Amino acid sequence: MPIAVDIDVMLARRKMSVGELADRVGITPANLAVLKNGRAKAVRFTTLAALCEVLECQPGDLLRWEAGTAADG
């Protein structure tokens, strides 16, 4: 997938666990893991906004485009 997810980077910078982030955002740890590991096919803007609010970051800190990466089909 050409979109890379850097939630783990922000978690490390904020010294926060996946469980704590999931609780504060209001999603399950399993759904957060799917997103964090790049297996999600979509993310709701409300979820992205909540992640940014809790992690005190911008969407571009969590998502980035990687050129030349084949899309899953």
DOTORBA-861218 format. One record per residue (C-alpha): residue in one letter; x, y, z; chain. Coordinates in Angstrom, 1 decimal, padded with zeros to 4 digits. Layout:
<rs>
(r "a"; (X; Y; Z); "A"),
...
</rs>
This chain:
<rs>
(r "m"; (000.0; 000.0; 000.0); "A"),
(r "p"; (001.5; 003.4; -000.9); "A"),
(r "i"; (000.2; 005.0; 002.3); "A"),
(r "a"; (002.4; 004.3; 005.3); "A"),
(r "v"; (001.1; 004.7; 008.9); "A"),
(r "d"; (003.5; 006.1; 011.5); "A"),
(r "i"; (001.3; 005.8; 014.6); "A"),
(r "d"; (004.0; 003.7; 016.3); "A"),
(r "v"; (006.5; 006.6; 015.9); "A"),
(r "m"; (004.1; 009.0; 017.6); "A"),
(r "l"; (003.4; 006.5; 020.3); "A"),
(r "a"; (007.1; 006.2; 021.1); "A"),
(r "r"; (007.5; 010.0; 021.0); "A"),
(r "r"; (004.6; 010.4; 023.4); "A"),
(r "k"; (005.7; 007.4; 025.6); "A"),
(r "m"; (002.1; 006.0; 025.2); "A"),
(r "s"; (000.9; 002.4; 024.9); "A"),
(r "v"; (-001.4; 001.2; 022.2); "A"),
(r "g"; (-003.9; 000.3; 024.9); "A"),
(r "e"; (-003.8; 003.8; 026.4); "A"),
(r "l"; (-004.2; 005.4; 022.9); "A"),
(r "a"; (-007.1; 003.1; 022.1); "A"),
(r "d"; (-008.9; 004.0; 025.3); "A"),
(r "r"; (-008.4; 007.8; 024.8); "A"),
(r "v"; (-009.4; 007.7; 021.2); "A"),
(r "g"; (-012.4; 005.4; 021.8); "A"),
(r "i"; (-011.6; 002.5; 019.6); "A"),
(r "t"; (-010.6; -001.1; 020.4); "A"),
(r "p"; (-006.9; -002.0; 020.7); "A"),
(r "a"; (-007.5; -004.6; 017.9); "A"),
(r "n"; (-008.8; -001.9; 015.5); "A"),
(r "l"; (-005.9; 000.4; 016.4); "A"),
(r "a"; (-003.5; -002.4; 015.7); "A"),
(r "v"; (-005.0; -002.9; 012.3); "A"),
(r "l"; (-004.5; 000.7; 011.5); "A"),
(r "k"; (-001.1; 000.9; 013.1); "A"),
(r "n"; (000.2; -002.1; 011.1); "A"),
(r "g"; (-001.0; -000.7; 007.8); "A"),
(r "r"; (-003.7; -003.3; 007.2); "A"),
(r "a"; (-006.6; -000.9; 007.3); "A"),
(r "k"; (-008.3; -000.1; 004.0); "A"),
(r "a"; (-009.8; 003.2; 005.3); "A"),
(r "v"; (-009.8; 005.5; 008.3); "A"),
(r "r"; (-012.7; 007.8; 009.3); "A"),
(r "f"; (-011.8; 011.4; 009.6); "A"),
(r "t"; (-013.3; 011.4; 013.1); "A"),
(r "t"; (-010.9; 008.7; 014.1); "A"),
(r "l"; (-008.0; 010.5; 012.5); "A"),
(r "a"; (-009.0; 013.7; 014.2); "A"),
(r "a"; (-009.2; 011.9; 017.6); "A"),
(r "l"; (-005.8; 010.4; 017.0); "A"),
(r "c"; (-004.3; 013.8; 016.2); "A"),
(r "e"; (-005.9; 015.4; 019.3); "A"),
(r "v"; (-004.7; 012.7; 021.7); "A"),
(r "l"; (-001.2; 012.5; 020.2); "A"),
(r "e"; (-001.0; 016.3; 019.7); "A"),
(r "c"; (000.1; 016.0; 016.1); "A"),
(r "q"; (-001.0; 016.7; 012.5); "A"),
(r "p"; (-002.5; 014.0; 010.1); "A"),
(r "g"; (000.8; 014.2; 008.2); "A"),
(r "d"; (002.6; 013.0; 011.3); "A"),
(r "l"; (000.6; 009.8; 011.2); "A"),
(r "l"; (000.2; 009.2; 007.4); "A"),
(r "r"; (002.6; 009.5; 004.5); "A"),
(r "w"; (002.7; 008.5; 000.9); "A"),
(r "e"; (005.4; 006.2; -000.4); "A"),
(r "a"; (006.1; 006.4; -004.1); "A"),
(r "g"; (006.7; 003.2; -006.0); "A"),
(r "t"; (004.9; 001.0; -003.5); "A"),
(r "a"; (002.5; -001.4; -005.2); "A"),
(r "a"; (-001.1; -001.1; -004.0); "A"),
(r "d"; (-002.8; -004.2; -002.6); "A"),
(r "g"; (-005.4; -005.5; -004.9); "A"),
</rs>
